[in-house]
Amino acid sequence: MKSVIVPSVQSPPSMLKLHDFCNRAHTS
């Protein structure tokens, strides 16, 4: 799990993009 959190914290834009995609799919 730490392995997944490390890259996520190092790459905030990636997480933001994923969140935006999830949000869009949920809104659709």
N, C-alpha and C positions, 0 to 999 in steps of 0.2 A: 504494500500500500504506500509505503514511503516513496518508493520509486515513482509512483504515479503522482504523488503530491509534489515531489521535488521539481519535475519539469513544469508542472502546472503553475507553481509559484514563480519559477524562473521565466515562464512565458505567459504573462498575464493576458496579452492580446489574444492568445490562442483560446484561453478559457472564456474570454469575453465573447469571442466569435462563436464558440460552441453554445454559450448561454443565449446569445441572440438568435441562433438557429433554432434552439429548443423553444424559445419564446415565440418565434414566428410560427413554428409548427403547431404550438399549443393554441395560438390565437386563430390560426386558420381554421 
